[in-house]
Structures are given as C-alpha cells and as structure tokens.
Amino acid sequence: MRAAVAEHPGVLALGGGAVMDPGTRALLAGLPVVFLDVELADAVHRVGLDAPRPLLAVNPRKRWRELMEQRRPLYTEVARAVVATGGRTPAQVADAVLEALELPRDRTPDITQ
C-alpha cells in the first residue's frame, strides 16, 4: 500500500476493507481521497448476491449494511470529499469527483463509460 500511494501517478481504487487498517488511513491523510458513497441497491447490482465474497456469503444485504456502519466513519475520516453515486453514470461520477476536488475537467482523460 505504501508503494502504491507514494509511486502511483493516477487514481487508486482501494478495496472496501482497506480503510479498516490504521496504517492505510495514515497513508491517506492529506491526500485527495474521495469516498464514493454507493447505495445498497447499487452495491447489490454491482456485487451480486451470489458473488464469491466471503464477507457477504450469509445474508448479503444485512451484512453489507453492517459493514457500511463500521466503515462509513472511517471512509469519511480520510475523505476530502464524498460523492454519491446513485443514479449517476461513471462519467457523471467522475465529473462530480473533479468538481468536489475543484479540478478542471480539461486536464483529465475522457471517460466514456
């Protein structure tokens, strides 16, 4: 994680549980971190209820809610901005991230998905 944060020039998408580690949160302090806030219905659509994810193996909707209750305060602790993804396309989310970070759109690659 340390090398990725220090050396990667682009966007890093961390796994959902990465923020649980205090060392990871310390590495992210002061960086332009954005928490993409996903609603349960969207998460179910993306992950699927039968996906091989051990943490969601039993009662995935309930377990997802529990995980978010644990993780949300940590996500918001390290985030400079929170962007809700509900009802947005990836391009719209990217635009919202740029706006939240006050970055110009013309300096970024075109996002067509």
N, CA, C and O of each residue as an XYZ file, in Angstrom:
452
protein
N       0.835     -1.186      0.000
C       0.000      0.000      0.000
C       0.881      1.251      0.000
O       0.616      2.210     -0.725
N       1.912      1.227      0.808
C       2.788      2.397      0.907
C       3.375      2.750     -0.456
O       3.389      3.920     -0.838
N       3.864      1.744     -1.198
C       4.458      1.988     -2.516
C       3.404      2.501     -3.493
O       3.676      3.416     -4.270
N       2.216      1.925     -3.461
C       1.162      2.366     -4.374
C       0.806      3.821     -4.135
O       0.674      4.595     -5.083
N       0.650      4.196     -2.884
C       0.291      5.579     -2.561
C       1.419      6.536     -2.938
O       1.169      7.633     -3.437
N       2.644      6.122     -2.701
C       3.785      7.009     -2.954
C       4.154      7.105     -4.431
O       4.598      8.158     -4.888
N       3.977      6.022     -5.180
C       4.529      5.961     -6.529
C       3.507      5.996     -7.656
O       3.858      6.351     -8.781
N       2.273      5.646     -7.395
C       1.280      5.576     -8.470
C       0.820      6.978     -8.859
O       0.367      7.739     -8.005
N       0.933      7.329    -10.149
C       0.601      8.695    -10.563
C      -0.887      8.939    -10.807
O      -1.292     10.083    -11.011
N      -1.700      7.899    -10.790
C      -3.104      8.065    -11.148
C      -4.040      7.807     -9.990
O      -3.698      8.018     -8.826
N      -5.214      7.351    -10.330
C      -6.259      7.071     -9.358
C      -6.045      5.676     -8.775
O      -5.806      4.719     -9.511
N      -6.131      5.569     -7.459
C      -6.078      4.274     -6.790
C      -7.470      3.950     -6.276
O      -8.083      4.751     -5.570
N      -7.961      2.787     -6.629
C      -9.236      2.311     -6.105
C      -8.924      1.241     -5.080
O      -8.498      0.139     -5.427
N      -9.136      1.564     -3.826
C      -8.818      0.632     -2.759
C      -9.973     -0.322     -2.524
O     -11.130      0.008     -2.789
N      -9.655     -1.495     -2.031
C     -10.691     -2.446     -1.648
C     -11.490     -1.887     -0.487
O     -10.999     -1.054      0.274
N     -12.712     -2.344     -0.357
C     -13.620     -1.808      0.645
C     -13.104     -1.851      2.062
O     -13.410     -0.962      2.857
N     -12.321     -2.873      2.402
C     -11.836     -3.004      3.764
C     -10.496     -2.346      4.019
O     -10.022     -2.342      5.155
N      -9.873     -1.791      2.993
C      -8.545     -1.194      3.160
C      -8.534     -0.110      4.229
O      -7.557      0.040      4.963
N      -9.601      0.626      4.311
C      -9.682      1.749      5.243
C      -9.758      1.283      6.704
O      -9.603      2.093      7.618
N      -9.992      0.010      6.924
C     -10.060     -0.515      8.287
C      -8.678     -0.523      8.954
O      -8.577     -0.527     10.181
N      -7.637     -0.527      8.157
C      -6.278     -0.567      8.685
C      -5.815      0.834      9.062
O      -5.811      1.725      8.213
N      -5.426      1.047     10.317
C      -4.968      2.386     10.731
C      -3.768      2.880      9.919
O      -3.650      4.077      9.656
N      -2.886      1.975      9.523
C      -1.736      2.361      8.719
C      -2.146      2.898      7.363
O      -1.556      3.855      6.861
N      -3.157      2.283      6.771
C      -3.668      2.761      5.481
C      -4.292      4.136      5.645
O      -4.064      5.023      4.823
N      -5.075      4.321      6.697
C      -5.679      5.636      6.934
C      -4.601      6.698      7.123
O      -4.752      7.825      6.651
N      -3.523      6.352      7.804
C      -2.424      7.306      7.996
C      -1.777      7.661      6.662
O      -1.429      8.819      6.430
N      -1.614      6.674      5.787
C      -1.035      6.934      4.468
C      -1.912      7.863      3.633
O      -1.407      8.654      2.835
N      -3.226      7.763      3.821
C      -4.165      8.543      3.022
C      -4.375      9.964      3.559
O      -4.920     10.820      2.861
N      -3.949     10.205      4.776
C      -4.147     11.527      5.392
C      -3.526     12.615      4.523
O      -2.363     12.529      4.127
N      -4.314     13.625      4.241
C      -3.835     14.767      3.473
C      -3.869     14.587      1.971
O      -3.579     15.530      1.234
N      -4.214     13.400      1.496
C      -4.298     13.159      0.052
C      -5.709     13.466     -0.455
O      -6.654     13.504      0.334
N      -5.858     13.683     -1.754
C      -7.195     13.985     -2.301
C      -8.054     12.722     -2.424
O      -8.335     12.251     -3.526
N      -8.460     12.191     -1.282
C      -9.272     10.981     -1.222
C     -10.737     11.352     -1.393
O     -11.227     12.314     -0.801
N     -11.429     10.563     -2.219
C     -12.861     10.759     -2.410
C     -13.568      9.458     -2.051
O     -13.223      8.393     -2.564
N     -14.539      9.548     -1.183
C     -15.370      8.409     -0.817
C     -16.547      8.384     -1.773
O     -17.373      9.296     -1.776
N     -16.622      7.333     -2.589
C     -17.759      7.148     -3.487
C     -18.838      6.416     -2.708
O     -18.726      5.218     -2.449
N     -19.864      7.130     -2.342
C     -20.936      6.612     -1.496
C     -21.954      5.877     -2.365
O     -22.699      6.490     -3.130
N     -21.970      4.565     -2.234
C     -22.821      3.697     -3.051
C     -24.020      3.259     -2.223
O     -23.869      2.835     -1.078
N     -25.202      3.360     -2.799
C     -26.411      2.908     -2.124
C     -26.501      1.386     -2.176
O     -25.919      0.753     -3.057
N     -27.229      0.806     -1.235
C     -27.357     -0.647     -1.139
C     -27.821     -1.268     -2.451
O     -27.241     -2.257     -2.900
N     -28.842     -0.713     -3.065
C     -29.371     -1.289     -4.308
C     -28.303     -1.326     -5.395
O     -28.203     -2.304     -6.136
N     -27.505     -0.266     -5.493
C     -26.432     -0.233     -6.486
C     -25.337     -1.230     -6.140
O     -24.783     -1.883     -7.024
N     -25.027     -1.347     -4.852
C     -23.996     -2.299     -4.425
C     -24.417     -3.725     -4.747
O     -23.608     -4.526     -5.215
N     -25.677     -4.039     -4.498
C     -26.185     -5.379     -4.811
C     -26.080     -5.630     -6.309
O     -25.683     -6.714     -6.735
N     -26.433     -4.636     -7.098
C     -26.355     -4.772     -8.558
C     -24.914     -5.004     -9.010
O     -24.659     -5.836     -9.881
N     -23.981     -4.271     -8.422
C     -22.576     -4.386     -8.823
C     -21.932     -5.678     -8.342
O     -21.233     -6.354     -9.097
N     -22.172     -6.016     -7.077
C     -21.526     -7.172     -6.463
C     -22.276     -8.454     -6.781
O     -21.670     -9.507     -6.980
N     -23.593     -8.359     -6.828
C     -24.406     -9.559     -6.999
C     -24.548    -10.272     -5.665
O     -23.668    -10.197     -4.808
N     -25.644    -10.949     -5.508
C     -25.878    -11.633     -4.242
C     -25.251    -13.019     -4.208
O     -25.159    -13.631     -3.143
N     -24.823    -13.518     -5.353
C     -24.217    -14.842     -5.367
C     -22.724    -14.780     -5.689
O     -22.101    -15.800     -5.982
N     -22.170    -13.596     -5.632
C     -20.739    -13.430     -5.920
C     -19.916    -14.104     -4.822
O     -20.340    -14.148     -3.667
N     -18.758    -14.622     -5.173
C     -17.922    -15.305     -4.174
C     -17.185    -14.322     -3.266
O     -15.964    -14.192     -3.350
N     -17.914    -13.643     -2.414
C     -17.329    -12.696     -1.460
C     -17.612    -13.233     -0.059
O     -18.757    -13.213      0.393
N     -16.588    -13.707      0.622
C     -16.801    -14.329      1.930
C     -17.541    -13.447      2.926
O     -18.360    -13.944      3.699
N     -17.267    -12.145      2.918
C     -17.924    -11.267      3.887
C     -19.409    -11.103      3.613
O     -20.161    -10.679      4.491
N     -19.841    -11.439      2.393
C     -21.255    -11.289      2.046
C     -21.936    -12.637      1.813
O     -23.004    -12.697      1.205
N     -21.322    -13.712      2.292
C     -21.821    -15.059      1.998
C     -23.186    -15.339      2.629
O     -24.020    -16.003      2.014
N     -23.422    -14.850      3.830
C     -24.684    -15.112      4.526
C     -25.423    -13.795      4.692
O     -24.885    -12.840      5.253
N     -26.649    -13.745      4.207
C     -27.494    -12.555      4.284
C     -26.735    -11.316      3.798
O     -26.435    -10.421      4.588
N     -26.430    -11.264      2.511
C     -25.569    -10.205      1.992
C     -26.088     -8.786      2.203
O     -25.294     -7.883      2.468
N     -27.383     -8.566      2.096
C     -27.894     -7.201      2.299
C     -27.660     -6.734      3.734
O     -27.202     -5.616      3.970
N     -27.979     -7.599      4.675
C     -27.773     -7.260      6.081
C     -26.288     -7.066      6.369
O     -25.895     -6.110      7.038
N     -25.476     -7.972      5.863
C     -24.036     -7.885      6.113
C     -23.443     -6.629      5.487
O     -22.570     -5.998      6.084
N     -23.902     -6.255      4.291
C     -23.408     -5.028      3.642
C     -23.727     -3.814      4.508
O     -22.886     -2.936      4.699
N     -24.959     -3.776      5.032
C     -25.337     -2.663      5.920
C     -24.423     -2.599      7.145
O     -23.983     -1.521      7.543
N     -24.142     -3.774      7.743
C     -23.270     -3.819      8.914
C     -21.858     -3.332      8.568
O     -21.261     -2.555      9.313
N     -21.338     -3.796      7.439
C     -20.005     -3.366      7.019
C     -19.959     -1.862      6.804
O     -18.994     -1.204      7.192
N     -21.001     -1.317      6.186
C     -21.027      0.120      5.945
C     -21.138      0.906      7.243
O     -20.561      1.988      7.357
N     -21.863      0.387      8.219
C     -21.934      1.055      9.519
C     -20.556      1.121     10.166
O     -20.221      2.113     10.813
N     -19.754      0.071      9.995
C     -18.403      0.043     10.547
C     -17.461      0.932      9.748
O     -16.633      1.638     10.325
N     -17.580      0.903      8.432
C     -16.604      1.547      7.557
C     -16.894      3.012      7.242
O     -15.964      3.800      7.070
N     -18.160      3.384      7.165
C     -18.514      4.750      6.749
C     -17.783      5.829      7.552
O     -17.264      6.769      6.949
N     -17.720      5.737      8.886
C     -16.992      6.781      9.625
C     -15.507      6.843      9.239
O     -14.904      7.916      9.247
N     -14.932      5.701      8.907
C     -13.525      5.678      8.519
C     -13.339      6.223      7.117
O     -12.369      6.931      6.845
N     -14.266      5.897      6.223
C     -14.221      6.460      4.872
C     -14.291      7.980      4.941
O     -13.500      8.676      4.305
N     -15.238      8.488      5.713
C     -15.395      9.937      5.783
C     -14.231     10.597      6.536
O     -13.921     11.764      6.297
N     -13.598      9.862      7.432
C     -12.426     10.388      8.152
C     -11.288     10.713      7.185
O     -10.628     11.743      7.322
N     -11.060      9.838      6.213
C      -9.918     10.044      5.305
C     -10.296     10.822      4.049
O      -9.417     11.278      3.317
N     -11.574     10.975      3.795
C     -12.007     11.590      2.536
C     -11.986     13.111      2.600
O     -12.402     13.723      3.583
N     -11.493     13.688      1.534
C     -11.578     15.133      1.348
C     -12.972     15.488      0.851
O     -13.475     16.583      1.101
N     -13.593     14.539      0.138
C     -14.928     14.763     -0.409
C     -15.695     13.449     -0.435
O     -15.108     12.369     -0.504
N     -17.014     13.561     -0.378
C     -17.900     12.409     -0.503
C     -18.771     12.659     -1.724
O     -19.379     13.722     -1.852
N     -18.832     11.676     -2.623
C     -19.639     11.789     -3.835
C     -20.623     10.636     -3.866
O     -20.229      9.470     -3.870
N     -21.904     10.966     -3.888
C     -22.944      9.948     -4.015
C     -22.987      9.467     -5.458
O     -22.958     10.270     -6.391
N     -23.055      8.151     -5.634
C     -23.034      7.582     -6.978
C     -24.412      7.219     -7.496
O     -24.566      6.925     -8.681
N     -25.408      7.233     -6.639
C     -26.754      6.791     -7.010
C     -27.315      7.535     -8.207
O     -27.353      8.765     -8.228
N     -27.755      6.769     -9.214
C     -28.382      7.349    -10.393
C     -27.424      8.045    -11.340
O     -27.863      8.735    -12.259
N     -26.138      7.882    -11.139
C     -25.146      8.552    -11.987
C     -24.384      7.538    -12.837
O     -24.141      6.407    -12.415
N     -24.022      7.958    -14.018
C     -23.150      7.159    -14.870
C     -21.715      7.314    -14.364
O     -21.434      8.232    -13.593
N     -20.804      6.436    -14.783
C     -19.401      6.623    -14.394
C     -18.860      7.999    -14.791
O     -18.101      8.604    -14.034
N     -19.240      8.494    -15.960
C     -18.772      9.819    -16.392
C     -19.306     10.914    -15.469
O     -18.589     11.860    -15.144
N     -20.550     10.787    -15.052
C     -21.127     11.776    -14.144
C     -20.456     11.726    -12.768
O     -20.237     12.759    -12.135
N     -20.133     10.512    -12.318
C     -19.422     10.376    -11.041
C     -18.043     11.014    -11.161
O     -17.606     11.737    -10.265
N     -17.362     10.745    -12.267
C     -16.032     11.341    -12.476
C     -16.115     12.865    -12.470
O     -15.272     13.531    -11.869
N     -17.121     13.412    -13.132
C     -17.297     14.867    -13.137
C     -17.549     15.395    -11.722
O     -17.022     16.439    -11.337
N     -18.360     14.661    -10.954
C     -18.649     15.077     -9.579
C     -17.389     15.022     -8.717
O     -17.197     15.871     -7.847
N     -16.534     14.032     -8.951
C     -15.273     13.932     -8.217
C     -14.385     15.130     -8.548
O     -13.818     15.762     -7.656
N     -14.272     15.432     -9.829
C     -13.454     16.578    -10.233
C     -13.985     17.869     -9.622
O     -13.215     18.706     -9.151
N     -15.285     18.019     -9.635
C     -15.892     19.212     -9.049
C     -15.619     19.274     -7.546
O     -15.272     20.330     -7.016
N     -15.777     18.149     -6.871
C     -15.558     18.108     -5.425
C     -14.112     18.433     -5.066
O     -13.845     19.049     -4.034
N     -13.186     18.019     -5.919
C     -11.771     18.291     -5.675
C     -11.312     19.611     -6.302
O     -10.147     19.995     -6.205
N     -12.265     20.292     -6.948
C     -12.001     21.572     -7.609
C     -10.891     21.443     -8.647
O      -9.981     22.270     -8.714
N     -10.987     20.386     -9.456
C     -10.050     20.152    -10.547
C     -10.738     20.418    -11.876
O     -11.910     20.079    -12.039
N     -10.040     21.014    -12.820
C     -10.658     21.276    -14.128
C     -10.867     19.984    -14.919
O     -10.034     19.079    -14.877
N     -11.963     19.912    -15.623
C     -12.301     18.726    -16.429
C     -11.346     18.553    -17.598
O     -11.072     17.418    -17.988
N     -10.831     19.628    -18.173
C      -9.999     19.538    -19.374
C      -8.620     18.937    -19.114
O      -7.907     18.631    -20.069
N      -8.228     18.760    -17.874
C      -6.923     18.164    -17.564
C      -7.006     16.656    -17.374
O      -6.002     16.019    -17.058
N      -8.171     16.087    -17.559
C      -8.354     14.661    -17.306
C      -8.687     13.918    -18.581
O      -9.205     14.515    -19.525
N      -8.403     12.631    -18.629
C      -8.751     11.847    -19.817
C     -10.265     11.748    -19.980
O     -11.014     11.871    -19.011
N     -10.700     11.529    -21.200
C     -12.115     11.368    -21.488
C     -12.619     10.060    -20.881
O     -11.991      9.015    -21.047
N     -13.726     10.115    -20.193
C     -14.332      8.928    -19.601
C     -15.622      8.670    -20.362
O     -16.549      9.479    -20.317
N     -15.680      7.553    -21.054
C     -16.825      7.303    -21.922
C     -17.751      6.213    -21.412
O     -18.756      5.921    -22.059
N     -17.456      5.616    -20.302
C     -18.317      4.525    -19.818
C     -19.348      5.048    -18.868
O     -20.162      4.279    -18.357
